[in-house]
Amino acid sequence: MAYLPQDPYMLLSVVNMKLRDRFSSLDSLCEDMDCNRKEVESVLATIDYHYDPEQNAFV
């Protein structure tokens, strides 16, 4: 996650913005940014946010 913030709340903001504006799925975001999907999901789970593919956002 070199290109993403390590703080969970900052990560949430950045990831949801990128999902809304640029990427059609979490997989495509992770592939483009060369980050590990499980790691992103794990960090955001610590603040009780989970990926919803229908909304294409962490909620």
PDBQT receptor file of N, H, CA, C and O in Angstrom, charges set to zero:
ATOM      1  N   MET A   1       0.825  -1.190   0.000  1.00  0.00    +0.000 N 
ATOM      2  CA  MET A   1       0.000   0.000   0.000  1.00  0.00    +0.000 C 
ATOM      3  C   MET A   1       0.868   1.251   0.000  1.00  0.00    +0.000 C 
ATOM      4  O   MET A   1       0.563   2.227   0.686  1.00  0.00    +0.000 OA
ATOM      5  N   ALA A   2       1.916   1.217  -0.749  1.00  0.00    +0.000 N 
ATOM      6  H   ALA A   2       2.163   0.425  -1.306  1.00  0.00    +0.000 HD
ATOM      7  CA  ALA A   2       2.870   2.322  -0.769  1.00  0.00    +0.000 C 
ATOM      8  C   ALA A   2       2.245   3.633  -1.230  1.00  0.00    +0.000 C 
ATOM      9  O   ALA A   2       2.657   4.703  -0.782  1.00  0.00    +0.000 OA
ATOM     10  N   TYR A   3       1.253   3.564  -2.124  1.00  0.00    +0.000 N 
ATOM     11  H   TYR A   3       0.919   2.694  -2.489  1.00  0.00    +0.000 HD
ATOM     12  CA  TYR A   3       0.666   4.782  -2.674  1.00  0.00    +0.000 C 
ATOM     13  C   TYR A   3      -0.594   5.223  -1.939  1.00  0.00    +0.000 C 
ATOM     14  O   TYR A   3      -1.203   6.232  -2.296  1.00  0.00    +0.000 OA
ATOM     15  N   LEU A   4      -0.981   4.477  -0.921  1.00  0.00    +0.000 N 
ATOM     16  H   LEU A   4      -0.486   3.658  -0.631  1.00  0.00    +0.000 HD
ATOM     17  CA  LEU A   4      -2.194   4.788  -0.183  1.00  0.00    +0.000 C 
ATOM     18  C   LEU A   4      -1.859   5.160   1.259  1.00  0.00    +0.000 C 
ATOM     19  O   LEU A   4      -0.863   4.689   1.809  1.00  0.00    +0.000 OA
ATOM     20  N   PRO A   5      -2.690   6.005   1.869  1.00  0.00    +0.000 N 
ATOM     21  CA  PRO A   5      -2.446   6.384   3.270  1.00  0.00    +0.000 C 
ATOM     22  C   PRO A   5      -2.551   5.177   4.201  1.00  0.00    +0.000 C 
ATOM     23  O   PRO A   5      -3.301   4.239   3.933  1.00  0.00    +0.000 OA
ATOM     24  N   GLN A   6      -1.807   5.212   5.273  1.00  0.00    +0.000 N 
ATOM     25  H   GLN A   6      -1.197   5.975   5.491  1.00  0.00    +0.000 HD
ATOM     26  CA  GLN A   6      -1.845   4.125   6.256  1.00  0.00    +0.000 C 
ATOM     27  C   GLN A   6      -2.926   4.341   7.311  1.00  0.00    +0.000 C 
ATOM     28  O   GLN A   6      -3.394   3.380   7.921  1.00  0.00    +0.000 OA
ATOM     29  N   ASP A   7      -3.323   5.585   7.529  1.00  0.00    +0.000 N 
ATOM     30  H   ASP A   7      -2.943   6.365   7.033  1.00  0.00    +0.000 HD
ATOM     31  CA  ASP A   7      -4.387   5.889   8.487  1.00  0.00    +0.000 C 
ATOM     32  C   ASP A   7      -5.715   5.368   7.934  1.00  0.00    +0.000 C 
ATOM     33  O   ASP A   7      -6.067   5.687   6.799  1.00  0.00    +0.000 OA
ATOM     34  N   PRO A   8      -6.458   4.576   8.706  1.00  0.00    +0.000 N 
ATOM     35  CA  PRO A   8      -7.688   3.975   8.186  1.00  0.00    +0.000 C 
ATOM     36  C   PRO A   8      -8.714   4.995   7.676  1.00  0.00    +0.000 C 
ATOM     37  O   PRO A   8      -9.362   4.751   6.658  1.00  0.00    +0.000 OA
ATOM     38  N   TYR A   9      -8.873   6.124   8.363  1.00  0.00    +0.000 N 
ATOM     39  H   TYR A   9      -8.347   6.322   9.190  1.00  0.00    +0.000 HD
ATOM     40  CA  TYR A   9      -9.868   7.104   7.936  1.00  0.00    +0.000 C 
ATOM     41  C   TYR A   9      -9.440   7.830   6.665  1.00  0.00    +0.000 C 
ATOM     42  O   TYR A   9     -10.274   8.136   5.813  1.00  0.00    +0.000 OA
ATOM     43  N   MET A  10      -8.170   8.101   6.536  1.00  0.00    +0.000 N 
ATOM     44  H   MET A  10      -7.492   7.853   7.228  1.00  0.00    +0.000 HD
ATOM     45  CA  MET A  10      -7.658   8.708   5.306  1.00  0.00    +0.000 C 
ATOM     46  C   MET A  10      -7.748   7.696   4.157  1.00  0.00    +0.000 C 
ATOM     47  O   MET A  10      -8.096   8.056   3.032  1.00  0.00    +0.000 OA
ATOM     48  N   LEU A  11      -7.436   6.446   4.446  1.00  0.00    +0.000 N 
ATOM     49  H   LEU A  11      -7.154   6.154   5.360  1.00  0.00    +0.000 HD
ATOM     50  CA  LEU A  11      -7.538   5.391   3.439  1.00  0.00    +0.000 C 
ATOM     51  C   LEU A  11      -8.977   5.260   2.947  1.00  0.00    +0.000 C 
ATOM     52  O   LEU A  11      -9.216   5.149   1.744  1.00  0.00    +0.000 OA
ATOM     53  N   LEU A  12      -9.921   5.272   3.859  1.00  0.00    +0.000 N 
ATOM     54  H   LEU A  12      -9.727   5.362   4.836  1.00  0.00    +0.000 HD
ATOM     55  CA  LEU A  12     -11.332   5.194   3.503  1.00  0.00    +0.000 C 
ATOM     56  C   LEU A  12     -11.713   6.319   2.547  1.00  0.00    +0.000 C 
ATOM     57  O   LEU A  12     -12.363   6.081   1.529  1.00  0.00    +0.000 OA
ATOM     58  N   SER A  13     -11.317   7.510   2.866  1.00  0.00    +0.000 N 
ATOM     59  H   SER A  13     -10.789   7.704   3.692  1.00  0.00    +0.000 HD
ATOM     60  CA  SER A  13     -11.636   8.661   2.027  1.00  0.00    +0.000 C 
ATOM     61  C   SER A  13     -11.039   8.529   0.635  1.00  0.00    +0.000 C 
ATOM     62  O   SER A  13     -11.732   8.733  -0.362  1.00  0.00    +0.000 OA
ATOM     63  N   VAL A  14      -9.772   8.193   0.562  1.00  0.00    +0.000 N 
ATOM     64  H   VAL A  14      -9.209   8.028   1.371  1.00  0.00    +0.000 HD
ATOM     65  CA  VAL A  14      -9.088   8.082  -0.724  1.00  0.00    +0.000 C 
ATOM     66  C   VAL A  14      -9.664   6.942  -1.561  1.00  0.00    +0.000 C 
ATOM     67  O   VAL A  14      -9.940   7.117  -2.748  1.00  0.00    +0.000 OA
ATOM     68  N   VAL A  15      -9.843   5.791  -0.950  1.00  0.00    +0.000 N 
ATOM     69  H   VAL A  15      -9.618   5.648   0.014  1.00  0.00    +0.000 HD
ATOM     70  CA  VAL A  15     -10.333   4.628  -1.694  1.00  0.00    +0.000 C 
ATOM     71  C   VAL A  15     -11.756   4.870  -2.203  1.00  0.00    +0.000 C 
ATOM     72  O   VAL A  15     -12.047   4.583  -3.364  1.00  0.00    +0.000 OA
ATOM     73  N   ASN A  16     -12.640   5.390  -1.361  1.00  0.00    +0.000 N 
ATOM     74  H   ASN A  16     -12.404   5.623  -0.417  1.00  0.00    +0.000 HD
ATOM     75  CA  ASN A  16     -14.007   5.625  -1.821  1.00  0.00    +0.000 C 
ATOM     76  C   ASN A  16     -14.059   6.691  -2.916  1.00  0.00    +0.000 C 
ATOM     77  O   ASN A  16     -14.865   6.588  -3.840  1.00  0.00    +0.000 OA
ATOM     78  N   MET A  17     -13.214   7.703  -2.820  1.00  0.00    +0.000 N 
ATOM     79  H   MET A  17     -12.559   7.787  -2.069  1.00  0.00    +0.000 HD
ATOM     80  CA  MET A  17     -13.161   8.725  -3.862  1.00  0.00    +0.000 C 
ATOM     81  C   MET A  17     -12.705   8.103  -5.182  1.00  0.00    +0.000 C 
ATOM     82  O   MET A  17     -13.298   8.363  -6.229  1.00  0.00    +0.000 OA
ATOM     83  N   LYS A  18     -11.659   7.289  -5.132  1.00  0.00    +0.000 N 
ATOM     84  H   LYS A  18     -11.178   7.078  -4.281  1.00  0.00    +0.000 HD
ATOM     85  CA  LYS A  18     -11.143   6.656  -6.351  1.00  0.00    +0.000 C 
ATOM     86  C   LYS A  18     -12.157   5.672  -6.928  1.00  0.00    +0.000 C 
ATOM     87  O   LYS A  18     -12.303   5.582  -8.147  1.00  0.00    +0.000 OA
ATOM     88  N   LEU A  19     -12.856   4.938  -6.071  1.00  0.00    +0.000 N 
ATOM     89  H   LEU A  19     -12.737   5.011  -5.081  1.00  0.00    +0.000 HD
ATOM     90  CA  LEU A  19     -13.888   4.020  -6.550  1.00  0.00    +0.000 C 
ATOM     91  C   LEU A  19     -15.030   4.793  -7.206  1.00  0.00    +0.000 C 
ATOM     92  O   LEU A  19     -15.571   4.356  -8.222  1.00  0.00    +0.000 OA
ATOM     93  N   ARG A  20     -15.388   5.903  -6.648  1.00  0.00    +0.000 N 
ATOM     94  H   ARG A  20     -14.949   6.258  -5.822  1.00  0.00    +0.000 HD
ATOM     95  CA  ARG A  20     -16.475   6.715  -7.206  1.00  0.00    +0.000 C 
ATOM     96  C   ARG A  20     -16.074   7.359  -8.539  1.00  0.00    +0.000 C 
ATOM     97  O   ARG A  20     -16.853   7.362  -9.492  1.00  0.00    +0.000 OA
ATOM     98  N   ASP A  21     -14.866   7.899  -8.594  1.00  0.00    +0.000 N 
ATOM     99  H   ASP A  21     -14.234   7.897  -7.819  1.00  0.00    +0.000 HD
ATOM    100  CA  ASP A  21     -14.461   8.727  -9.734  1.00  0.00    +0.000 C 
ATOM    101  C   ASP A  21     -13.741   7.985 -10.854  1.00  0.00    +0.000 C 
ATOM    102  O   ASP A  21     -13.777   8.425 -12.003  1.00  0.00    +0.000 OA
ATOM    103  N   ARG A  22     -13.091   6.871 -10.541  1.00  0.00    +0.000 N 
ATOM    104  H   ARG A  22     -13.062   6.513  -9.608  1.00  0.00    +0.000 HD
ATOM    105  CA  ARG A  22     -12.196   6.303 -11.555  1.00  0.00    +0.000 C 
ATOM    106  C   ARG A  22     -12.319   4.794 -11.777  1.00  0.00    +0.000 C 
ATOM    107  O   ARG A  22     -12.129   4.327 -12.900  1.00  0.00    +0.000 OA
ATOM    108  N   PHE A  23     -12.624   4.041 -10.758  1.00  0.00    +0.000 N 
ATOM    109  H   PHE A  23     -12.778   4.420  -9.845  1.00  0.00    +0.000 HD
ATOM    110  CA  PHE A  23     -12.565   2.579 -10.868  1.00  0.00    +0.000 C 
ATOM    111  C   PHE A  23     -13.936   1.941 -10.733  1.00  0.00    +0.000 C 
ATOM    112  O   PHE A  23     -14.767   2.386  -9.941  1.00  0.00    +0.000 OA
ATOM    113  N   SER A  24     -14.160   0.897 -11.512  1.00  0.00    +0.000 N 
ATOM    114  H   SER A  24     -13.485   0.536 -12.155  1.00  0.00    +0.000 HD
ATOM    115  CA  SER A  24     -15.452   0.214 -11.494  1.00  0.00    +0.000 C 
ATOM    116  C   SER A  24     -15.528  -0.888 -10.440  1.00  0.00    +0.000 C 
ATOM    117  O   SER A  24     -16.597  -1.450 -10.198  1.00  0.00    +0.000 OA
ATOM    118  N   SER A  25     -14.390  -1.193  -9.814  1.00  0.00    +0.000 N 
ATOM    119  H   SER A  25     -13.522  -0.736 -10.010  1.00  0.00    +0.000 HD
ATOM    120  CA  SER A  25     -14.383  -2.223  -8.773  1.00  0.00    +0.000 C 
ATOM    121  C   SER A  25     -13.142  -2.070  -7.892  1.00  0.00    +0.000 C 
ATOM    122  O   SER A  25     -12.173  -1.405  -8.259  1.00  0.00    +0.000 OA
ATOM    123  N   LEU A  26     -13.204  -2.698  -6.733  1.00  0.00    +0.000 N 
ATOM    124  H   LEU A  26     -13.991  -3.238  -6.435  1.00  0.00    +0.000 HD
ATOM    125  CA  LEU A  26     -12.050  -2.697  -5.839  1.00  0.00    +0.000 C 
ATOM    126  C   LEU A  26     -10.886  -3.448  -6.470  1.00  0.00    +0.000 C 
ATOM    127  O   LEU A  26      -9.732  -3.054  -6.304  1.00  0.00    +0.000 OA
ATOM    128  N   ASP A  27     -11.175  -4.511  -7.183  1.00  0.00    +0.000 N 
ATOM    129  H   ASP A  27     -12.112  -4.831  -7.318  1.00  0.00    +0.000 HD
ATOM    130  CA  ASP A  27     -10.107  -5.265  -7.848  1.00  0.00    +0.000 C 
ATOM    131  C   ASP A  27      -9.359  -4.404  -8.858  1.00  0.00    +0.000 C 
ATOM    132  O   ASP A  27      -8.130  -4.446  -8.915  1.00  0.00    +0.000 OA
ATOM    133  N   SER A  28     -10.081  -3.628  -9.650  1.00  0.00    +0.000 N 
ATOM    134  H   SER A  28     -11.079  -3.594  -9.604  1.00  0.00    +0.000 HD
ATOM    135  CA  SER A  28      -9.407  -2.788 -10.651  1.00  0.00    +0.000 C 
ATOM    136  C   SER A  28      -8.586  -1.689  -9.983  1.00  0.00    +0.000 C 
ATOM    137  O   SER A  28      -7.508  -1.347 -10.469  1.00  0.00    +0.000 OA
ATOM    138  N   LEU A  29      -9.074  -1.132  -8.882  1.00  0.00    +0.000 N 
ATOM    139  H   LEU A  29      -9.950  -1.409  -8.486  1.00  0.00    +0.000 HD
ATOM    140  CA  LEU A  29      -8.306  -0.137  -8.132  1.00  0.00    +0.000 C 
ATOM    141  C   LEU A  29      -7.005  -0.756  -7.616  1.00  0.00    +0.000 C 
ATOM    142  O   LEU A  29      -5.928  -0.183  -7.780  1.00  0.00    +0.000 OA
ATOM    143  N   CYS A  30      -7.115  -1.916  -6.999  1.00  0.00    +0.000 N 
ATOM    144  H   CYS A  30      -7.990  -2.382  -6.866  1.00  0.00    +0.000 HD
ATOM    145  CA  CYS A  30      -5.930  -2.570  -6.425  1.00  0.00    +0.000 C 
ATOM    146  C   CYS A  30      -4.930  -2.968  -7.507  1.00  0.00    +0.000 C 
ATOM    147  O   CYS A  30      -3.719  -2.854  -7.316  1.00  0.00    +0.000 OA
ATOM    148  N   GLU A  31      -5.435  -3.428  -8.624  1.00  0.00    +0.000 N 
ATOM    149  H   GLU A  31      -6.418  -3.521  -8.779  1.00  0.00    +0.000 HD
ATOM    150  CA  GLU A  31      -4.535  -3.807  -9.716  1.00  0.00    +0.000 C 
ATOM    151  C   GLU A  31      -3.791  -2.579 -10.246  1.00  0.00    +0.000 C 
ATOM    152  O   GLU A  31      -2.578  -2.620 -10.448  1.00  0.00    +0.000 OA
ATOM    153  N   ASP A  32      -4.520  -1.498 -10.466  1.00  0.00    +0.000 N 
ATOM    154  H   ASP A  32      -5.506  -1.465 -10.301  1.00  0.00    +0.000 HD
ATOM    155  CA  ASP A  32      -3.905  -0.288 -11.008  1.00  0.00    +0.000 C 
ATOM    156  C   ASP A  32      -2.906   0.336 -10.031  1.00  0.00    +0.000 C 
ATOM    157  O   ASP A  32      -1.862   0.842 -10.441  1.00  0.00    +0.000 OA
ATOM    158  N   MET A  33      -3.233   0.297  -8.741  1.00  0.00    +0.000 N 
ATOM    159  H   MET A  33      -4.082  -0.113  -8.407  1.00  0.00    +0.000 HD
ATOM    160  CA  MET A  33      -2.381   0.931  -7.737  1.00  0.00    +0.000 C 
ATOM    161  C   MET A  33      -1.363  -0.038  -7.141  1.00  0.00    +0.000 C 
ATOM    162  O   MET A  33      -0.598   0.330  -6.250  1.00  0.00    +0.000 OA
ATOM    163  N   ASP A  34      -1.356  -1.268  -7.632  1.00  0.00    +0.000 N 
ATOM    164  H   ASP A  34      -1.977  -1.567  -8.356  1.00  0.00    +0.000 HD
ATOM    165  CA  ASP A  34      -0.428  -2.293  -7.161  1.00  0.00    +0.000 C 
ATOM    166  C   ASP A  34      -0.484  -2.452  -5.642  1.00  0.00    +0.000 C 
ATOM    167  O   ASP A  34       0.537  -2.412  -4.956  1.00  0.00    +0.000 OA
ATOM    168  N   CYS A  35      -1.702  -2.634  -5.140  1.00  0.00    +0.000 N 
ATOM    169  H   CYS A  35      -2.532  -2.668  -5.697  1.00  0.00    +0.000 HD
ATOM    170  CA  CYS A  35      -1.873  -2.855  -3.702  1.00  0.00    +0.000 C 
ATOM    171  C   CYS A  35      -2.641  -4.151  -3.482  1.00  0.00    +0.000 C 
ATOM    172  O   CYS A  35      -3.287  -4.668  -4.394  1.00  0.00    +0.000 OA
ATOM    173  N   ASN A  36      -2.562  -4.658  -2.282  1.00  0.00    +0.000 N 
ATOM    174  H   ASN A  36      -2.037  -4.238  -1.541  1.00  0.00    +0.000 HD
ATOM    175  CA  ASN A  36      -3.176  -5.918  -1.918  1.00  0.00    +0.000 C 
ATOM    176  C   ASN A  36      -4.597  -5.678  -1.428  1.00  0.00    +0.000 C 
ATOM    177  O   ASN A  36      -4.803  -4.979  -0.436  1.00  0.00    +0.000 OA
ATOM    178  N   ARG A  37      -5.572  -6.250  -2.115  1.00  0.00    +0.000 N 
ATOM    179  H   ARG A  37      -5.405  -6.818  -2.921  1.00  0.00    +0.000 HD
ATOM    180  CA  ARG A  37      -6.979  -6.055  -1.759  1.00  0.00    +0.000 C 
ATOM    181  C   ARG A  37      -7.252  -6.478  -0.315  1.00  0.00    +0.000 C 
ATOM    182  O   ARG A  37      -7.927  -5.765   0.428  1.00  0.00    +0.000 OA
ATOM    183  N   LYS A  38      -6.729  -7.632   0.078  1.00  0.00    +0.000 N 
ATOM    184  H   LYS A  38      -6.180  -8.211  -0.525  1.00  0.00    +0.000 HD
ATOM    185  CA  LYS A  38      -6.982  -8.127   1.439  1.00  0.00    +0.000 C 
ATOM    186  C   LYS A  38      -6.427  -7.170   2.492  1.00  0.00    +0.000 C 
ATOM    187  O   LYS A  38      -7.023  -6.994   3.555  1.00  0.00    +0.000 OA
ATOM    188  N   GLU A  39      -5.294  -6.561   2.193  1.00  0.00    +0.000 N 
ATOM    189  H   GLU A  39      -4.810  -6.705   1.330  1.00  0.00    +0.000 HD
ATOM    190  CA  GLU A  39      -4.707  -5.607   3.133  1.00  0.00    +0.000 C 
ATOM    191  C   GLU A  39      -5.588  -4.354   3.255  1.00  0.00    +0.000 C 
ATOM    192  O   GLU A  39      -5.820  -3.859   4.358  1.00  0.00    +0.000 OA
ATOM    193  N   VAL A  40      -6.068  -3.852   2.131  1.00  0.00    +0.000 N 
ATOM    194  H   VAL A  40      -5.879  -4.253   1.235  1.00  0.00    +0.000 HD
ATOM    195  CA  VAL A  40      -6.963  -2.690   2.154  1.00  0.00    +0.000 C 
ATOM    196  C   VAL A  40      -8.220  -3.029   2.948  1.00  0.00    +0.000 C 
ATOM    197  O   VAL A  40      -8.634  -2.264   3.819  1.00  0.00    +0.000 OA
ATOM    198  N   GLU A  41      -8.824  -4.171   2.648  1.00  0.00    +0.000 N 
ATOM    199  H   GLU A  41      -8.488  -4.793   1.941  1.00  0.00    +0.000 HD
ATOM    200  CA  GLU A  41     -10.041  -4.578   3.354  1.00  0.00    +0.000 C 
ATOM    201  C   GLU A  41      -9.783  -4.784   4.843  1.00  0.00    +0.000 C 
ATOM    202  O   GLU A  41     -10.627  -4.446   5.673  1.00  0.00    +0.000 OA
ATOM    203  N   SER A  42      -8.646  -5.325   5.178  1.00  0.00    +0.000 N 
ATOM    204  H   SER A  42      -7.960  -5.600   4.504  1.00  0.00    +0.000 HD
ATOM    205  CA  SER A  42      -8.304  -5.561   6.577  1.00  0.00    +0.000 C 
ATOM    206  C   SER A  42      -8.160  -4.252   7.356  1.00  0.00    +0.000 C 
ATOM    207  O   SER A  42      -8.665  -4.126   8.472  1.00  0.00    +0.000 OA
ATOM    208  N   VAL A  43      -7.474  -3.289   6.762  1.00  0.00    +0.000 N 
ATOM    209  H   VAL A  43      -7.064  -3.391   5.856  1.00  0.00    +0.000 HD
ATOM    210  CA  VAL A  43      -7.297  -1.993   7.432  1.00  0.00    +0.000 C 
ATOM    211  C   VAL A  43      -8.647  -1.316   7.628  1.00  0.00    +0.000 C 
ATOM    212  O   VAL A  43      -8.922  -0.778   8.701  1.00  0.00    +0.000 OA
ATOM    213  N   LEU A  44      -9.485  -1.339   6.609  1.00  0.00    +0.000 N 
ATOM    214  H   LEU A  44      -9.262  -1.776   5.737  1.00  0.00    +0.000 HD
ATOM    215  CA  LEU A  44     -10.782  -0.667   6.720  1.00  0.00    +0.000 C 
ATOM    216  C   LEU A  44     -11.749  -1.422   7.631  1.00  0.00    +0.000 C 
ATOM    217  O   LEU A  44     -12.660  -0.818   8.197  1.00  0.00    +0.000 OA
ATOM    218  N   ALA A  45     -11.565  -2.710   7.776  1.00  0.00    +0.000 N 
ATOM    219  H   ALA A  45     -10.825  -3.200   7.316  1.00  0.00    +0.000 HD
ATOM    220  CA  ALA A  45     -12.388  -3.480   8.711  1.00  0.00    +0.000 C 
ATOM    221  C   ALA A  45     -12.118  -3.063  10.155  1.00  0.00    +0.000 C 
ATOM    222  O   ALA A  45     -12.986  -3.217  11.014  1.00  0.00    +0.000 OA
ATOM    223  N   THR A  46     -10.926  -2.538  10.432  1.00  0.00    +0.000 N 
ATOM    224  H   THR A  46     -10.220  -2.412   9.734  1.00  0.00    +0.000 HD
ATOM    225  CA  THR A  46     -10.611  -2.105  11.800  1.00  0.00    +0.000 C 
ATOM    226  C   THR A  46     -11.479  -0.922  12.222  1.00  0.00    +0.000 C 
ATOM    227  O   THR A  46     -11.638  -0.666  13.415  1.00  0.00    +0.000 OA
ATOM    228  N   ILE A  47     -12.043  -0.197  11.250  1.00  0.00    +0.000 N 
ATOM    229  H   ILE A  47     -11.914  -0.404  10.280  1.00  0.00    +0.000 HD
ATOM    230  CA  ILE A  47     -12.953   0.905  11.579  1.00  0.00    +0.000 C 
ATOM    231  C   ILE A  47     -14.377   0.557  11.132  1.00  0.00    +0.000 C 
ATOM    232  O   ILE A  47     -15.222   1.435  10.955  1.00  0.00    +0.000 OA
ATOM    233  N   ASP A  48     -14.619  -0.748  10.955  1.00  0.00    +0.000 N 
ATOM    234  H   ASP A  48     -13.933  -1.461  11.098  1.00  0.00    +0.000 HD
ATOM    235  CA  ASP A  48     -15.937  -1.305  10.656  1.00  0.00    +0.000 C 
ATOM    236  C   ASP A  48     -16.509  -0.856   9.315  1.00  0.00    +0.000 C 
ATOM    237  O   ASP A  48     -17.704  -0.584   9.202  1.00  0.00    +0.000 OA
ATOM    238  N   TYR A  49     -15.653  -0.781   8.307  1.00  0.00    +0.000 N 
ATOM    239  H   TYR A  49     -14.682  -1.002   8.399  1.00  0.00    +0.000 HD
ATOM    240  CA  TYR A  49     -16.086  -0.514   6.931  1.00  0.00    +0.000 C 
ATOM    241  C   TYR A  49     -15.756  -1.731   6.082  1.00  0.00    +0.000 C 
ATOM    242  O   TYR A  49     -14.677  -2.313   6.191  1.00  0.00    +0.000 OA
ATOM    243  N   HIS A  50     -16.706  -2.099   5.238  1.00  0.00    +0.000 N 
ATOM    244  H   HIS A  50     -17.583  -1.626   5.150  1.00  0.00    +0.000 HD
ATOM    245  CA  HIS A  50     -16.553  -3.285   4.407  1.00  0.00    +0.000 C 
ATOM    246  C   HIS A  50     -16.990  -2.951   2.987  1.00  0.00    +0.000 C 
ATOM    247  O   HIS A  50     -17.900  -2.150   2.776  1.00  0.00    +0.000 OA
ATOM    248  N   TYR A  51     -16.334  -3.572   2.026  1.00  0.00    +0.000 N 
ATOM    249  H   TYR A  51     -15.594  -4.222   2.197  1.00  0.00    +0.000 HD
ATOM    250  CA  TYR A  51     -16.617  -3.291   0.618  1.00  0.00    +0.000 C 
ATOM    251  C   TYR A  51     -17.959  -3.860   0.203  1.00  0.00    +0.000 C 
ATOM    252  O   TYR A  51     -18.252  -5.031   0.445  1.00  0.00    +0.000 OA
ATOM    253  N   ASP A  52     -18.769  -3.027  -0.420  1.00  0.00    +0.000 N 
ATOM    254  H   ASP A  52     -18.532  -2.076  -0.616  1.00  0.00    +0.000 HD
ATOM    255  CA  ASP A  52     -20.054  -3.441  -0.991  1.00  0.00    +0.000 C 
ATOM    256  C   ASP A  52     -19.943  -3.305  -2.507  1.00  0.00    +0.000 C 
ATOM    257  O   ASP A  52     -19.930  -2.188  -3.025  1.00  0.00    +0.000 OA
ATOM    258  N   PRO A  53     -19.861  -4.426  -3.226  1.00  0.00    +0.000 N 
ATOM    259  CA  PRO A  53     -19.681  -4.359  -4.679  1.00  0.00    +0.000 C 
ATOM    260  C   PRO A  53     -20.854  -3.696  -5.410  1.00  0.00    +0.000 C 
ATOM    261  O   PRO A  53     -20.657  -3.098  -6.468  1.00  0.00    +0.000 OA
ATOM    262  N   GLU A  54     -22.058  -3.793  -4.866  1.00  0.00    +0.000 N 
ATOM    263  H   GLU A  54     -22.218  -4.279  -4.007  1.00  0.00    +0.000 HD
ATOM    264  CA  GLU A  54     -23.207  -3.161  -5.512  1.00  0.00    +0.000 C 
ATOM    265  C   GLU A  54     -23.106  -1.637  -5.462  1.00  0.00    +0.000 C 
ATOM    266  O   GLU A  54     -23.513  -0.955  -6.402  1.00  0.00    +0.000 OA
ATOM    267  N   GLN A  55     -22.570  -1.112  -4.379  1.00  0.00    +0.000 N 
ATOM    268  H   GLN A  55     -22.239  -1.667  -3.615  1.00  0.00    +0.000 HD
ATOM    269  CA  GLN A  55     -22.388   0.330  -4.259  1.00  0.00    +0.000 C 
ATOM    270  C   GLN A  55     -21.001   0.758  -4.743  1.00  0.00    +0.000 C 
ATOM    271  O   GLN A  55     -20.731   1.946  -4.919  1.00  0.00    +0.000 OA
ATOM    272  N   ASN A  56     -20.140  -0.215  -4.951  1.00  0.00    +0.000 N 
ATOM    273  H   ASN A  56     -20.360  -1.180  -4.808  1.00  0.00    +0.000 HD
ATOM    274  CA  ASN A  56     -18.734   0.028  -5.304  1.00  0.00    +0.000 C 
ATOM    275  C   ASN A  56     -18.112   1.029  -4.328  1.00  0.00    +0.000 C 
ATOM    276  O   ASN A  56     -17.511   2.028  -4.724  1.00  0.00    +0.000 OA
ATOM    277  N   ALA A  57     -18.277   0.725  -3.052  1.00  0.00    +0.000 N 
ATOM    278  H   ALA A  57     -18.765  -0.086  -2.730  1.00  0.00    +0.000 HD
ATOM    279  CA  ALA A  57     -17.775   1.611  -2.000  1.00  0.00    +0.000 C 
ATOM    280  C   ALA A  57     -17.655   0.834  -0.701  1.00  0.00    +0.000 C 
ATOM    281  O   ALA A  57     -18.273  -0.213  -0.512  1.00  0.00    +0.000 OA
ATOM    282  N   PHE A  58     -16.839   1.382   0.187  1.00  0.00    +0.000 N 
ATOM    283  H   PHE A  58     -16.337   2.233   0.034  1.00  0.00    +0.000 HD
ATOM    284  CA  PHE A  58     -16.771   0.853   1.546  1.00  0.00    +0.000 C 
ATOM    285  C   PHE A  58     -17.844   1.561   2.355  1.00  0.00    +0.000 C 
ATOM    286  O   PHE A  58     -17.904   2.789   2.398  1.00  0.00    +0.000 OA
ATOM    287  N   VAL A  59     -18.688   0.764   2.995  1.00  0.00    +0.000 N 
ATOM    288  H   VAL A  59     -18.638  -0.235   2.960  1.00  0.00    +0.000 HD
ATOM    289  CA  VAL A  59     -19.795   1.308   3.781  1.00  0.00    +0.000 C 
ATOM    290  C   VAL A  59     -19.813   0.702   5.159  1.00  0.00    +0.000 C 
ATOM    291  O   VAL A  59     -20.676   1.037   5.970  1.00  0.00    +0.000 OA
TER     292      VAL A  59
